[in-house]
Each structure stands twice: as C-alpha cells, then as structure tokens.
C-alpha cells in the first residue's frame, strides 16, 4: 500500500545578499497512513522550510524549489495550481503553527475564523454550520463553546488559543495534520494537555500526524517514528524506542545527551554539542555535522553519506560513515 505522504528528492534554496542558502538538500521520506512522525533538529535544519515548500506556502522569492516531488494521497502537490493547493490545505491537510496569536486574526472572532474553513471546504450552512463549530470547540476541550465562538483571540489564554488552532486544523477531518512547533510557547502543563488532545484526536479519527519540534521529550511521548534533521538532510530516522535506545548518528546522540537528567544527576552541568550549525550559504563539503562531530573521519569531511539501514530494526536508518555504537562501546571499555 502506498504511503499517505511521499517526499522525493526535495531541494529548496534561498537567494540572500550573502549568497545562495541551501536550506533543504535532496530530502526524501514517506509517512504511512495513521503514523505519527516527529521531525526534530536545530533551527535552520530544514524542518519547517520543506513543509512550507510542500504546501505551497514558501515565499518565492527569496525561496526557490530547485527540484523534488511531494506525493500526497496519490497527488503530486508540486504540480498543483494555487487554487488546487488551497483546496487541499485545510481540507485534506490541516496545519497548526507555533504562535496562535500571530496565526489567528486578532480582529475576527474565533467563530468567524472557524466558519471560514468550514465554508470553504464543506457544504454546511445555517444551524448545521454553527453546530459543527460548537462541536469542534467541545472536541478540543474549550468550555462554554457556544459563548466562546463570539469572542476574540485576545480573550483566550495561550493554551486555549492553541486549542482553537487545533480545532481549525481538524475542522474538516483532514487525512494529515501538520503541527509546526505547536507547543513551544506553552508551559509544561498546557503542553501536556495539548499532547493528550492530539493523541485523542488521532485515536478517534485515525489522523496521520507530522509533528515538527526541537523537543526530544515531546517526540518520545507522541511519535511512532523520529526523523532527525541537520543541515537540510536526514541524519537518522526510525522507530522512536530503538533510536532513543541505540542512536547511530553522533548528532542524535548529542541531542539525547543534552536532555536534562532526573534525580541525583540533575545537578550536573547540561551537556552541549560543541560548535555552531553550518552556514548553509557555504555548506560543508561532506557530512554537514562533521565539523562538530568528535567521531568524524576523513571521509565524513569530504563525502556526504547516504541514508542506509542499520541493525535489525526495520526502518532504522542513518547517514554516517562511522559505527557509533561500536565507538561508544570502546569508550566505555576504556573508561572502566
């Protein structure tokens, strides 16, 4: 069975005064129906840019799609006109962005903004339309939904605004929900509530979820599959538990080591990955992480590694010329 989303060799560049920024480089991956894919990486790794390109939301100029295809449910989004893409966005693909205060129109009521999505993508009118709007606010856990429809975004808390964004994203029961840093600006308690909500929506409606974040903890809680990006490329990808347990990319290993410990070790200084992200206007010749990688070989510095299968876990892939588990095992032996 074909995947719901299949991105093939996507390359995106930006023209800047400093030169051409190579934001996304020959990116290929797929997402199965019903799967939750967590995409992680530092700012500038290409997480959000490739989604904007796929959805026809990339500002051009300065952005430019050099090559690639994005197949969604048997349709190549890259071949669609703006009108055709507008029918897909909101209808078949729902989107939730990071800052609900900038995503929601401050001068329109929440009900008006929900209504716009439903009117564009459904045949609902009159009392049925209003009933659906109330139902959506109920589904995302907003109390007194009928009264809240007539309120403006500034009358909602940050968590409630994000719930409104999820209601808008889920309004037409989309096949795919894309959430871009959807919980970053929220406190831990509200973040947990939003994650619970997304899990419930996935369970109730079978929605496929693509969750973009820099938070490994969120991915551990929510995702089936993790995809680690750096320098516009995939560094590692696979089922969450095996990747967390035995990372094969030095970058994934560094991200996991950067997570704060609990208990007695919590007083230790947090680990940090040395160096800075690459300047993608002048990208490294080989593996983009090689200049920061203590395990890098000469080949890493000069040749881009392909994404290859590792271990016995189906779907676990890494782009690396070195054997990280073996190197870590050697370090542990020396340390004993």
N, C-alpha and C positions, 0 to 999 in steps of 0.2 A: 504493500500500500504506500502511495506517495506521501511524503511529509506535507504538513499543512503549509509550512514556510520553508523555502529553499533558496538561500542566497548563494550566488555563484560568482566568484572572481570579481567582487565589487572593489573598485578603486575610486577614491574620492580625493580631490586636491583643492587647495585654496590658493588664489593669487594674492600675495601680500607685498608690501614695499620691500620686505626682506628677501623675497623670492617665493618660489612655489612650495607650499606646505603639503607634504604627502601624508594626509590625515588617515586614510584607510588604504591598505595595500593588499590587493588580491584576496579579499576576505570571502571565505566560503564556509557555510554551515547550514544545518537544517534543524527544524523543530517539528516534532511529531504532534499530531492532534492530541490534546489533553495533557501535554507535557508542560512543566514549568521550568523555563531556562533562566538561570541567574547569570547575568553578564557583569563581571567585575573588572576593575582596573583603575589606575590613577587618572586624574584629569588629563585630557589630551590623548587618551589611549584609543580613541575612535568609537567608544561605546555609543554615545548619543548621535554622533555625526552620521554613522552608517544607517541608523534608524530614520533620521530626518531625510537622508537621501532616498531610502527605500519608499518613504511615504510621500515624496514629492514636496517636502517642506524645507528643503535646503535652499538658503538664499543664493541665487545664481545671477550675476556674480555676487561675491567673490568665489563661491563654491563652484565646483565643476565635477560632474560624474564622468570619469575617463572611460570606464568600462564596467561591465557586470550586468547581472540579471537578478531579479528578486521575484521568485515564483510564489504566489500565494493562492492556494486552493485552485491550482491549475492555470492561473492567470499571471502573466509577467507584468508586474507593476511598472516596470521601466518603460514598457511600450504603451502605457495608458496616457490618455489626454488628461488635462487638469480636471475636466468635467467628470471623467470616469473615475479619477482618483478621489474626487470629493464624494462620490457615491460609495466608495469603499471605506474611506475614513469616517468613523462614527457609526457606520452601518455594520460592515463586516470586521473592521479593526477599530477597537476602542483605544483611546490614548489618555493617560494620566500623567501630567507633568509635575515637576518638582515644586514649584511655588504656586499654590492655588490662588494667592492674592493677585498675581500677575496673569494667571491663566483665566480667571473669572473676570467678567466685565463689571467694574465697580458701580456703574450707573444703571445696570439692569438687575431686576430681581432674579433670585435663584430660579423661580418658576419660569420666568421668561427664557432663561438660558437652557433649561431642561426642555422647554417646549420647542425651541428652535431645532434641537437634534431630532426630536420625535417627529416633528412636522416634515423635516427633510427626508427622513428615512422610513417612515411608516405612514399608514393611511388613517391613523387615529385622529378623531376630531371631537369637539364638544366635551361631554361628560366623560367619555371613554379616555380622551386625552388627559384630562385632569386626574382621573382615577389612576392612570398609569404613572403620572408624575408623583402622586402621593405614594403609590406603591414603591416606586424607586427609592424615595427618601426613607420609607419604612425599612426596606431591604438593607440599606446601609446604616441603619441604626440612628436616624435623626428623630428625636422626639417631637411630637406635635407637628407632623409633616404638613398638614393642610395649612396651618398658620404660617409655617416657615417658608412656604412657596412664595409668599408675598414680601419676604424680607430680602435685604441686600447683603452682599458678601461680607461687608464690614460688621454686620450684626451676628456673624458666626465666629466661633473660635477657630484657631488654626486647624485643629483636628477635624472639626465639623466641616470646614471648607474643603479639606481633602476628601472627606466622605462625599461631599457634593460632587467633586471632580470624578470620583469613582462611579457615582450614580450616573453622571453624564456619559462616562466611558462605557458603562454597562447598559445604557438605556435601550439599545436595540439588540441585546443578547448577542454581542459580536463573537465570531469564531476565535479571535485573538485579542487579548488585552495587553497593551504595551504600557508599562509603568516606568517612567524615567526618573530615578531618584525620588520616588513618590513619598518617602517617609523621612527624608534627610532633615527637613526643617522642623520636625516634630519631636516632642520629648519622648522619653523611653516608654512611658505608659501608653500614650496615644499611639506610638509606633506599633506596640504590641497589639493594640485593638485593631489597627488598620491591617496588619498581617493576618490576624484571625478572620477579619472580614473577607479578605481576598481568598483565603483558604476555603471559607464557607461558600463564596460565590463560585469558586472552581468546582467544589463538590456538588453544588446544586445545579449548575448549568453546564458543567463539562468544559469550561472555558480554557483555552490554551493561554498561558501567561508568559510574557517575556519581561523579566524584571531587571532593570539596569540599575546598578548601585556600586558604591565603593565599600559597602559594609559586608564583610565576610559573614558576620553573625546573622544578618538578615537572610543571606543565601542559604546558610546552614539550616535555618528554620523553615524556609519557604520552598526552595527549589528542589527539583528532581535531578537536574543537570547543572553543572557550573561551567562557565566559559571564561577563562582568564585572558584579558587582552592587554597588550602593551605595544606602543609604537604603531598602532593601526593594524596589528596582527594578533592572531590567536597564539598564546603561549602554551596553554593547556586546556583540555576540555574532557569532561567525563562525569559519571555519576558522582553526586556530592560526597558520599561517605568515603569511597576509595581515594578520591582526590585529596580530601582533608586528611585522611589517614596516612597516605603514602604519596605525597606530591612528587612529580618527576621534573618539574620546572623549578629552577632556582628562584624565579620571580614569585611563583605560587608559594614556595617555601618561605620566602621573605615576608609575604603578606600574612601568612599564618603565624609566623613568629612575632609579628607586630601586634597581634591581638593581645589585650591585657589578660594576665593570669588572675585566677581567683585564689583566695585563701592566703597561706603564708607567703607565697611567691609574689603576691600583689604589690609588695613594697619595692620590688626590683625595678630598675630603670627600664622603660619600654624599649624594645628593640626597634631600630630603624634601618632601612635599607640605605646604604651609603650612596652618595652621588645624586644626580638630578635626572629627571626624564629627558629623553633625547630631543634635540632641536630638529623637528621634522622638516624644516626648510633645508637642513643639511644632515639627513639621516645617516646613521652608522652604515657601513658597508655590509656587515653581516647581520648576526642576531642583534636586534635593537637593544636587548638588555645586556649584551656582552660587556660594555664598558663598566657596568655596575655589578657584574657577576663574579664573585670570587672563584667560581668553578669554571670560568670560561677558558676555552682552549684557543689555540691559534686559528683553528677552523671556525670557531664561533665569531671571531673578529672579522673574518673575511668572506664567510658564506652564510646565506640565510638558510636555516634548517627547515625542512618540510615538516608538516604535521603528520606524525606517524603513530601507529598503535603501540601501546606499551602494556606489559604484564598480561594477566589472564582475564582482566575485566573488560567485557565488551564495551566499546565506546570510549574507553580511556585513551586519550591521545596527547602527545606532547610535541612541541617544536624545540628540540635541543640536540646538540651533538654529543653531550656528556651523559653519563649514567648517574643521576643524582642519588638514588637510594644506595648505590654501591659506595659512592664518595662519602655519604653521611655515615654509613656503616664503618668505613675505615677511620673516620674522625672519632667515632665512639670508641673503637678499639684502642686508638692512641691515647684517648683521654682516661682510659681505665687504669 
